[in-house]
Amino acid sequence: MISFEQAADLFIEKVKLQAGTTGNTAISYSVDLAQFASYIEKLGIEEFSDISPKIIKSYIREMSSWYAKSSISRKLSALRSFFLFAAEMGLINSNPMKAIKGVTSPRPLPKAVSFETINKMLELARKSKNSERDTLIFELLYGAGLRISELVALKREDIDIESRWLIVSGKGDKQRRVPFGRFAAKALEDAYKKYGQNTDYILPDDSGGRSINVRTVHRIVTGIAKKGGAFSVTPHVLRHSCATHMLEGGASLRFIQEFLGHENLSTTQIYLTISASRMKESYAKAHPRACFEEHYD
């Protein structure tokens, strides 16, 4: 029986060959399928045929903790296309997406981890077997707020280490310039020394001719995070944490919008709610007369 990951690879190859699709389309599908693969792995599901509508509905509920309804709808669209392909190819007997109507879950606030947790994960990345690669992944996902799809697409020609700028191709193939700090610059220099000049990508696969895939990056991040006791950290959480920490440090909402590549300011405004919530939580914990639990006349 073919595995989910093998079926996903076949589907992505088909997407790449379809007329009218861009490289970013294939990468976006890869990200969405990798996230779902990570979820079913966490549930202990090994057989492709064991994926039911109930499991997909529970996945939707989990996604509602991190994503806007529009993003969830896009991810479900990727799953619909994938499962339709799997059914047409005879890889599954029934299509579980047929029972999924749409997004009905509310949208809780996206979560961010503390700077102390970020530092702990970076320390573990620096001590890992493939420290140059793992450190660079964390430095750019958190330090530059990149999407995982943007990270795996980065080439050497997109980076100016001296002036510390990245040229990033985001959603809809829209390009933006993203600054990065000295720690990310050091991680890039170390990666360049390790991989040499024989690859175009900053995170090459074992062959050196292509970039590592999004599933590998997702597995690296979640694996290191779990070692540090942070069981809910994903690449997307690192991006959320980057934005939240910048806003709390005084960055303007407009800057964060441009930095993250959000098309609409309304997408970025969610971080105002996060910071306000954190401020109230910190006040309640720290101030002796906060009295949020009790009311006095």
C-alpha positions, 0 to 999 in steps of 0.5 A: 500500500502506498504511503501518504508521503509517496502519494503526495510526491506523485501529486506534486510532480503532476502539479509541476507538469500542469500547464499554467501553474507556477513553481510557487503553486507546487511549493504551496501545495507541498507546504499544505500537504507536509503540514497535514502529513505532520498532523496525521503522524502525530495521531499515529496514523500510518495507513493512507486508507485510515484518513477519514472525514473525522480526522480532517475535521479535527485537523480543521479545528487545530488549524483554526488556532493558527490561520485565518479562514481564508488560509484554511480554505486554501489549505483545504483546497490543496487537500481536495485536489490531492485526494481527488487525484488519489481517488482518480489514480486508485490510491484510495477507495473513497475520498474523505474530502467529499464529506467536508463542506467548508470552514466553520471553526472560529478563529482564535488568536495565533500563538507566539512563543517567548524569546527565551524559548526561541533562544533555547531552540537556537541553542539546540539547533547549533548543537545538532548533527547538521548544525549549519543547516538547522541554525540557518533554518531557525535564523531565517524563519524567526529572524527574517519572518519567512514563510517556509515556502519562501525559505526553501525557494531562496537562492544565493543570488537572492541574498546580499550578506554584506548589506543584509538584504534578502529578495523574497518571492512570496505569495502570487510570485510577488517579490519583496526585500527583507532585512536580516541581522548579524546572527542570520548573516553568520548562519549564512556564512557558515552554510556557504562554507559547508556547502561550497559553491556547487549549489544555487540554493542556500539549503540544498538537498543531498544531491546539491542540485535542488533545495530541501523540501518543505516536509524536511524543514517542517520535520527539522523545526518540530523535532528540535522544538520538541527536544526543547519542550515546545511541542506546538512550535511549527515553522509558521509559529516562528513567523508569528513569533517574529512579528509579535516580538517586533510589534512588542519591541516598537515596530510599526504595523505598516512595517510589519505588513511589508516585512511579512509580505501581507497584501492587506493591513487587516491581516497584520492587525491580528498582532495588535490583538495578540500584543494587547492580550499579552499586555493584559496577561503580564499586567495581571501577573505582575501588578499587585493590584491588578485584581482581574480575578476578584472585584472590589467595591 
